[in-house]
Amino acid sequence: MTSENLTREEARHRASFLSTATYDIRLDLTTGPETFRTETTIAFTASAAEETFLDLIARTVHEIELNGELLEDPASRFDGARVKLPAVREGENTVRVLADGVYMNTGEGLHRFVDPVDDEVYLYTQFEVSDARRMFACFEQPDLKAAFRLTVTAPDHWRVISNSPTPEPVPLSHRENVATWAFEPTETISTYLVALIAGDYRGGEGTVTSRDGRTIPMGVYARASLAEHVDAEYIIDMTRRGLEFYEEAFDQDFPFRKYDQIFVPEYNMGAMENPGAVTFVESYVFRSEVSDAIRERRDLTILHELAHMWFGDLVTMRWWDDLWLNESFAEYASTLASAEATRWTDSWTTFASSEKAWAYRQDQLPSTHPIVADMVDLEAVETNFDGITYAKGASVLRQLVAYVGKDSFFEGLRAYFAKHAWGNTELKDLLVELEATSGRDLGAWTRQWLQTAGVNTLRPVVERDAEGAVTRFAIAQEAAEEHPTLRAHRLRVGGFSLQDGRLVRTEQVELDVDGPLTEVPQLVGRRADLWLVNDDDLAYAKIRLDPASLALATEHLRDLEDPLARTLLWSAAWDMVRDAELPSRRFQELVLANLTGEDSSSVVRTLLQQLESVAGPFAAESERAARTAGAASAVWGLAEAAEAGSDTQLQLVETFARLASTEEHRAVLAGLLDGSRTLPGRTIDTDLRWKLVIGLAALGGIDAAGIDAVLADDDTQSGRKSALTAHAALPTAEAKADAWRRTVERDELANESVTAVVMGLRRVVDPALLAPYERAYFSMIDGVWAGRSSEIANRLVQGYFPSTFGGQSVLDDADAWLADHEDAPFGLRRVIIEGRDTVARQLRVREADHA
């Protein structure tokens, strides 16, 4: 363990005798393209005269001053990650550190990007979990909150944004074209929430009125070369809807003085909840047409980050053990707000098809863990930004709301915010309030749902008489052998019957399911053609159908009127495929026969992604080529028949470009690209053109010069990334070798460019092109993990795991590596363990295709 890896015990000890009051951070961003000058003064109080340390990752430390005394030989006190301080005095203290920070191109710390369109420089910060120390010296832990005052020197034409309202810049009389921005102190926040965004960002502004009558200024910005595509008015309106919803739901006024939303380049995640200065991935600026699924995802992200202004920023976790609660709450709250305050009224259907599928998948990996994970140090935190922390946690929160009642849940939440505003909390602080408002003891619930791992399966046991009336209905609950906990579930059972060709709900009961078998006497004597356990999707569990219901569901899936119930049937079928209970070829048939009956863009997106799996890695090896070709041809046929210019038509064309595998498909792609083949109402815009180019490149239908010609017409950051993918997708050994060299053997590409190349290298029709890289992969991962930043290492080690066409040899190689690397960092072992499990599941699913 290096000194970069702060432990929970170290943080607890430091917080036991230190409390921070203010930070004064002075930054000079005009010192060159590699480094910046950073000077930090921290006022803090100590209850004991002990030695301690500051966290800082920098190139050089020039000065360390403690309580007015310059410490000798500052270099000897700095090990690259920590600044060692002598015993501080009991009472008030001040420490100042002057250093040279380093700009990053990995999306961590203070990231620097140069726009190829106009050579403008753009900066932004990303500090969660522990990268504030890359910009300023600090006590890098969430429970040492403070007020932060930033003073920034930068080119005078820049827009400089931080958590506090942006002041007027003051030109420097002795330096041409340079100015200083002196921000007012922030509210009391944690180090990981401090933000700085600087460059020629442009966009639009507006205001929203908070519940207490304040005018909240709002700005929406992106790089100058993208600014024309920023739909600021829409984004501010979506934010207003969320703000009004949350203020009422939480009974807390919006906590901050302004709210800017900035779309930044080369971003590692969807967004980050910096109070008053939220950053978003730049792909959420739509320069071309996108599906409603993508638009809904952006709106959910806007609402997710906004929810964090209360849960996470106003009230913050004491340590990263409660990261799950921070993220799960924002997932739950944003979906609720979306369903009740925006046009996305079917958001819980999207949640069922997307988030819960992610949670179920993650929860069945060998690396699954309880929702409340044991975050012993920062490295443990980094490995747990996963489907358990986000999606399972949100699913279980929804179950908790059903368990205690929605009114009681929000009454307890309001008390929690009122009691702990601007402070730090632990899970128990929320549970105390919920127990008080609901009257329920949540101890057993917490042990079952938060402290154990794994997902249960619920199977109906249905017996009927000759007329179809239920004579017995029970629900059997199962658990995986390695995670044997059986849990209490609050859920509904729905009955659906065919009426005039439509499958409509005719029965519903709500009950508690507990133990291995729960009888449901309320349904005895009732009739339905299909019975659905977990109707309305309140519970977190995989579900199965009784044989009669399964047969009817597959015959009449598109006739089911309720979109959420229909999605639950899709999810049940998908889980059966993954568990080798339903042949993947049958699911492929089911998707192609029923896809056009779906009117939810997000559900269509999920089904098309699943189609790519069953037609590719899940297909029996002897049938894979034919299955992929058949799926592509069928999808193209559906695209030709789709409504002109429709959302579904767009998604079908994009999916066809990814599935295309034959000469006939190559001709279609080429025709779409050169205009000799058209679809009604469909313009081949910039981003769709690149998708076609990449698909054509993988088939050898365009060469390097042709790719460069397309790039010449779109020499932007997005165009350059797409060109990297297309070049790496070319079906030659030379193209694959060059892609491998550029990413593995060299360390020159920024984060998003690395992923662009990885995606291209893996894009093949002929698996033989990837064969040389299976053994090469297991040889390179040690060096990559040790020599690259956390973000880049994860992109390479995860991205290049040989899973797409993996067979027994991959399992053998993974087993050998794991046996030889028992002491490897857990984050690295986890990637290999999860990759191995993915291939093992694929093999089981392929075998079921022969059944």
MIKOL-897403 format. One record per residue (C-alpha): residue in three letters; y, z, x. Coordinates in steps of 0.05 Angstrom, whole numbers, plus 5000, padded with zeros to 4 digits. Layout:
N
ALAYZX;...
% end
This chain:
851
MET500050005000;THR506849795028;SER513350165018;GLU515249634967;ASN510149934920;LEU513550534889;THR508551004857;ARG509351384791;GLU508752044828;GLU514251854877;ALA518751664818;ARG517152304781;HIS518752724842;ARG525252354854;ALA527352444781;SER525553184784;PHE531553344828;LEU536152744823;SER540452474767;THR544951864775;ALA551851794746;THR555151154770;TYR554050544814;ASP559750144845;ILE556849474867;ARG560948974906;LEU558148284918;ASP560847704958;LEU557447054937;THR561346604984;THR557846775050;GLY553046175052;PRO546945875018;GLU541846385043;THR544947075040;PHE550347465003;ARG554148105021;THR552348704979;GLU555749384982;THR553449944936;THR556250634925;ILE552151114883;ALA554551774855;PHE548852244839;THR547252974831;ALA541553354865;SER538554014843;ALA535454124911;ALA537253954983;GLU531553474998;GLU530552835036;THR529852214992;PHE530351464995;LEU533750864963;ASP530150224945;LEU532849594977;ILE529948914998;ALA534848575043;ARG535448185108;THR539848685144;VAL542849365131;HIS549549445166;GLU551950125144;ILE549150745109;GLU554251285091;LEU552151945059;ASN557552415032;GLY562852095076;GLU558752095141;LEU556351435171;LEU549051515192;GLU547351275261;ASP542750685274;PRO542050445202;ALA536549945221;SER531950525240;ARG532650805169;PHE530850145135;ASP523649895133;GLY525049265092;ALA524049605024;ARG526750315030;VAL532950645059;LYS531051335084;LEU536351875071;PRO536852555105;ALA536953165061;VAL542153085007;ARG546253684987;GLU545254084925;GLY550453864874;GLU554453214875;ASN552952674927;THR555451984944;VAL551651464984;ARG554150785005;VAL549950205033;LEU552649555062;ALA547548995071;ASP546048255069;GLY541848065010;VAL537547435007;TYR537846914952;MET531046754922;ASN528046104895;THR522146464862;GLY525546724799;GLU525747434827;GLY532047824846;LEU538247384852;HIS535746674843;ARG539746084871;PHE539245374845;VAL542944734862;ASP543444234805;PRO541343534828;VAL546043224778;ASP552543494806;ASP550643944865;GLU553544544830;VAL550545224850;TYR547845684796;LEU545746404804;TYR542146884757;THR538547544764;GLN531547744740;PHE530148464757;GLU524448714714;VAL520149054739;SER523149244806;ASP527648704834;ALA534549014825;ARG533449254896;ARG533848524918;MET541248524898;PHE543549234910;ALA541049894938;CYS538750344881;PHE533950854855;GLU529250334825;GLN526050694766;PRO527750664692;ASP529151404681;LEU534951454730;LYS539951114685;ALA547351044702;ALA553750664689;PHE554450044734;ARG561049744756;LEU560549054788;THR565948714829;VAL564147994846;THR567547504894;ALA565646784879;PRO568446074874;ASP574246084826;HIS571645534780;TRP565345924764;ARG563846314701;VAL561447014722;ILE557647404670;SER554848114672;ASN553048664622;SER560348854610;PRO565548384581;THR567847864631;PRO574748024661;GLU579947524681;PRO578647294753;VAL583847474805;PRO584946934858;LEU584547154930;SER591146994964;HIS587946935033;ARG582046495012;GLU582745824978;ASN578745694914;VAL575846394913;ALA576946944862;THR574547644846;TRP571847904779;ALA572448654770;PHE568048874712;GLU568849514673;PRO562950004678;THR556949864635;GLU554050334583;THR548650794610;ILE542750344628;SER536950274676;THR537249894741;TYR532449344717;LEU537349174661;VAL543349024705;ALA544948284703;LEU549247774740;ILE549747044721;ALA554546604759;GLY556145864766;ASP559245304726;TYR555845534662;ARG558745214599;GLY557345254524;GLY560545554462;GLU563146214437;GLY563646584371;THR563747284342;VAL559547724298;THR561948324260;SER557648944269;ARG556049444214;ASP561549914238;GLY566849364235;ARG567249184309;THR568048464329;ILE562448294378;PRO564247694423;MET558447224435;GLY557546654484;VAL551846154492;TYR551645794559;ALA547645324603;ARG548844904665;ALA554644414659;SER549843824661;LEU546044114601;ALA551944394562;GLU552343824513;HIS545444014487;VAL547144744475;ASP547144884400;ALA551445504405;GLU553445544332;TYR546145554309;ILE544146074362;ILE549946534344;ASP548046474270;MET540846654286;THR543347244327;ARG547847474270;ARG541947474222;GLY537847894270;LEU543548374286;GLU544948514213;PHE537448604199;TYR536449084257;GLU542649494244;GLU540249644173;ALA532849724192;PHE534450204250;ASP540550534219;GLN544050434286;ASP550150004300;PHE549549474354;PRO550049894418;PHE553949424465;ARG560849114469;LYS558948374473;TYR552847924472;ASP552147314516;GLN545846874518;ILE544946444579;PHE539745904591;VAL538145894665;PRO534245434711;GLU527445574744;TYR526146184701;ASN519446534704;MET518846774632;GLY521446654562;ALA527447124566;MET529947794591;GLU533548324550;ASN539348484597;PRO544148844551;GLY549948404533;ALA547547844580;VAL540747594557;THR537647044600;PHE532946504572;VAL528545974601;GLU532245324604;SER526944934566;TYR529845254504;VAL535844774511;PHE533244174474;ARG535543524505;SER530143144467;GLU526743234400;VAL521843814397;SER517144064343;ASP518944614295;ALA513645024330;ILE518045024392;ARG524345164351;GLU520945744316;ARG518546014383;ARG525745994409;ASP528446354348;LEU522946884355;THR524946974428;ILE532247054409;LEU530347584358;HIS525447914407;GLU530748014460;LEU535848244409;ALA530948784385;HIS530649044456;MET538149224452;TRP535749824412;PHE528449914434;GLY528649864510;ASP536049854526;LEU539050394481;VAL532650804486;THR528650654548;MET521650844571;ARG521351404622;TRP516351024665;TRP512550374659;ASP506550704624;ASP510350544559;LEU511949824576;TRP507149634521;LEU511250004469;ASN517649664492;GLU514648964487;SER510149084427;PHE515749354386;ALA520148754402;GLU514348294383;TYR513248654317;ALA520648724300;SER522348004316;THR516747734273;LEU518848194215;ALA526147974222;SER524147254226;ALA520047294163;GLU525247684123;ALA531947434150;THR531046714173;ARG528246044149;TRP521646204183;THR518746574123;ASP511546444147;SER512546794213;TRP506547254202;THR502346624197;THR504946404264;PHE503547104291;ALA496347064266;SER495046374296;SER498646484363;GLU499947204383;LYS493547504355;ALA489346944385;TRP492447114452;ALA490847854441;TYR483647724421;ARG482647274481;GLN485547784530;ASP481848364498;GLN475148034511;LEU476247924585;PRO472948394635;SER479948604656;THR481948854588;HIS484949554586;PRO487550054535;ILE494249894505;VAL496850524540;ALA495250304611;ASP495350764671;MET501250494709;VAL500250884774;ASP505050444814;LEU509149804811;GLU503349364830;ALA499549614769;VAL505549454725;GLU505948744751;THR498748604730;ASN499648854659;PHE504848374631;ASP499248084588;GLY496547964518;ILE494848704511;THR501848944527;TYR505148434481;ALA500648154427;LYS495248684417;GLY500549224419;ALA504648864366;SER498348754324;VAL496649494328;LEU503749684310;ARG503049264247;GLN496549654233;LEU500450304244;VAL505750084194;ALA500249964143;TYR497050634161;VAL503251074153;GLY507050634104;LYS512950184119;ASP518150654091;SER515451244131;PHE515050814193;PHE522350604191;GLU524751294170;GLY521351574233;LEU524251014275;ARG531251174252;ALA530351904271;TYR527751684339;PHE533851254354;ALA538651794330;LYS535352324373;HIS534351934437;ALA540151434442;TRP542051274514;GLY536151684539;ASN528951594563;THR522751734523;GLU515151724523;LEU510351504468;LYS509652214443;ASP517052234425;LEU516051664375;LEU509551944347;VAL512852624333;GLU517852274287;LEU512651844253;GLU508152444239;ALA514052814210;THR515952254162;SER508952034142;GLY505352704141;ARG499552394179;ASP496452674242;LEU496652084290;GLY492352404344;ALA485852074323;TRP489351414311;THR492451434380;ARG485851584413;GLN482351014376;TRP487650484381;LEU491850624443;GLN487050964491;THR480850514485;ALA479949774499;GLY476349214462;VAL476548864395;ASN471949014337;THR468548494293;LEU468248584218;ARG462748244178;PRO462148254102;VAL455548424070;VAL455548084002;GLU450148073950;ARG450947683885;ASP447147613820;ALA445046943790;GLU451846863757;GLY455646983823;ALA458047693807;VAL458048173866;THR452448683862;ARG454048983931;PHE459848903979;ALA460249254046;ILE463749144112;ALA459849224176;GLN463649384239;GLU461249204309;ALA463749344379;ALA462249034446;GLU457149414487;GLU462049544543;HIS467449784494;PRO463450144439;THR469150464400;LEU468850364324;ARG475750454294;ALA479050604228;HIS482249984198;ARG487049954139;LEU486049264109;ARG485348834047;VAL479548414022;GLY481447793984;GLY477347373936;PHE478846633927;SER476246163873;LEU476545413862;GLN481145243805;ASP482944523790;GLY481144313861;ARG485244863893;LEU482645493926;VAL486946073900;ARG486746823907;THR483847163846;GLU481947843873;GLN484748333925;VAL483349063942;GLU486249503997;LEU481950024032;ASP480350404096;VAL474550154137;ASP471350654184;GLY464750714220;PRO458950214225;LEU458650064150;THR463750164095;GLU461650044023;VAL466749723977;PRO464649923906;GLN471349673878;LEU468748953884;VAL462149053848;GLY462048623785;ARG467648163809;ARG466947423823;ALA469946963876;ASP467646333911;LEU470146593978;TRP471147304004;LEU475947424061;VAL475948074100;ASN482848254128;ASP486647844077;ASP494147874094;ASP492148024166;LEU494048764170;ALA488248964216;TYR486848794288;ALA479648544288;LYS475647914292;ILE472747724225;ARG466647354201;LEU464947044133;ASP458547124093;PRO454346484092;ALA456546254023;SER463946364039;LEU463246014106;ALA460045404074;LEU465545364021;ALA471145484072;THR468944894116;GLU468444444054;HIS475044644022;LEU479344904079;ARG485144444063;ASP484744643990;LEU486545374005;GLU493745473981;ASP495646104019;PRO497745904090;LEU496246584121;ALA489346624090;ARG487945914113;THR490046104184;LEU485346704182;LEU479646234165;TRP481645784223;SER481846404268;ALA474946624245;ALA472045934260;TRP475445924328;ASP472746614346;MET465746374326;VAL466445794373;ARG468646244430;ASP462846714416;ALA457846134415;GLU456346244341;LEU459145564318;PRO458144914357;SER464644674387;ARG463243974361;ARG463244254290;PHE470144564302;GLN472543894329;GLU470343564265;LEU473644114224;VAL480344024259;LEU480443274253;ALA478543304179;ASN483543834159;LEU489443804208;THR493843384163;GLY493043904108;GLU497144394150;ASP504644424138;SER506144964189;SER508444654255;SER506145264294;VAL499245244263;VAL498644504278;ARG500644644350;THR495245184357;LEU489944744326;LEU491544164372;GLN491144614432;GLN484344854408;LEU482244134397;GLU483643984470;SER479144564489;VAL473244374445;ALA473843644466;GLY474343834540;PRO471944464575;PHE468044724514;ALA464244074504;ALA457243994531;GLU457743644598;SER453443054576;GLU457942944515;ARG464743124545;ALA467242424561;ALA465342164492;ARG468142774458;THR474742724494;ALA475341984481;GLY473442084408;ALA478542634399;ALA484042214431;SER482441604388;ALA482342034325;VAL488942364342;TRP492141684354;GLY489541454287;LEU492642064254;ALA499141934290;GLU499341214263;ALA498141474193;ALA502942064196;GLU509542084160;ALA514741674197;GLY518642094247;SER515242734225;ASP514043374264;THR506543264259;GLN507242554285;LEU510842804347;GLN505643334362;LEU500042824352;VAL503142334401;GLU504142884453;THR496943104444;PHE494442384450;ALA498042314516;ARG494242924542;LEU487442714515;ALA487841974533;SER481941774576;THR479941044566;GLU482640354581;GLU484340284508;HIS488340924510;ARG491840694573;ALA494040064538;VAL496840474480;LEU500840924528;ALA503440324566;GLY505439984501;LEU509240604476;LEU512640644543;ASP514939914547;GLY516439854473;SER511039344456;ARG507739864412;THR511740304364;LEU510840844312;PRO515040864249;GLY521041314257;ARG519241514328;THR524041404385;ILE521241494455;ASP526541974480;THR527142254551;ASP522042824548;LEU516942434507;ARG517541864557;TRP515542344613;LYS509542584574;LEU507241864567;VAL508541734641;ILE504342334661;GLY498642124615;LEU499041424642;ALA499241664714;ALA492742054704;LEU489541414681;GLY492240994739;GLY496640604692;ILE502940714733;ASP503840784808;ALA508441204851;ALA513840674851;GLY513540644775;ILE514341394770;ASP520241374817;ALA523440834774;VAL523041284713;LEU525941854754;ALA531841414775;ASP533841404701;ASP533142154694;ASP534642464761;THR535543164732;GLN531943814745;SER527343684686;GLY526142964708;ARG524443184779;LYS519343694754;SER516143164710;ALA515942674768;LEU512443194811;THR507143274757;ALA506242524749;HIS505542404824;ALA500342964829;ALA496642684769;LEU495442004801;PRO487841904804;THR487041824879;ALA484442294932;GLU490842184970;ALA495242414913;LYS491043044902;ALA491143204977;ASP498643124980;ALA499543584920;TRP495144114953;ARG499044065018;ARG505744134983;THR503844764946;VAL498545124988;GLU499844915060;ARG507444905055;ASP512245405025;GLU518144975006;LEU518044874931;ALA521445334880;ASN517445684827;GLU517645164771;SER516544594820;VAL510244944845;THR507544974774;ALA509444244762;VAL505144024820;VAL499344484802;MET499244194732;GLY499043494759;LEU493543614809;ARG489043904754;ARG490543314708;VAL484342874717;VAL479542454677;ASP474442424733;PRO472243124753;ALA470042864821;LEU477342854842;LEU477543614838;ALA470843744871;PRO473743834942;TYR478444384918;GLU473344874891;ARG471245134959;ALA478245024986;TYR480845474931;PHE476546074951;SER478545965024;MET486045965011;ILE487246524962;ASP487447095013;GLY492846765054;VAL496946564993;TRP496647254963;ALA498847575028;GLY504047075048;ARG507746884985;SER512047264936;SER508547574877;GLU510947034829;ILE508946444873;ALA502246744892;ASN500446854819;ARG502446144801;LEU497945854855;VAL491946324849;GLN491846284773;GLY493745554769;TYR488645294817;PHE482645704794;PRO477245154784;SER475945284710;THR477244624675;PHE470444314694;GLY467444954721;GLY459945054724;GLN454945514756;SER457545364826;VAL464345664807;LEU460846294782;ASP456946344847;ASP463146234890;ALA467146744850;ASP461547254854;ALA461047154929;TRP468547234938;LEU468747864895;ALA462948164934;ASP466448035000;HIS473248284975;GLU471848944941;ASP478149234973;ALA482748654955;PRO488948824914;PHE487248924841;GLY492148394819;LEU488447874860;ARG481448104840;ARG483648084768;VAL485447344772;ILE478547184800;ILE474947624750;GLU478647314692;GLY477646604718;ARG470246734727;ASP469647004657;THR473146394629;VAL468045934662;ALA462146374640;ARG464646344568;GLN465345584573;LEU458145534596;ARG455745954536;VAL459845524488;ARG457144884518;GLU450045134512;ALA451245284438;ASP453144554428;HIS445844384441;ALA443344884388;
% end
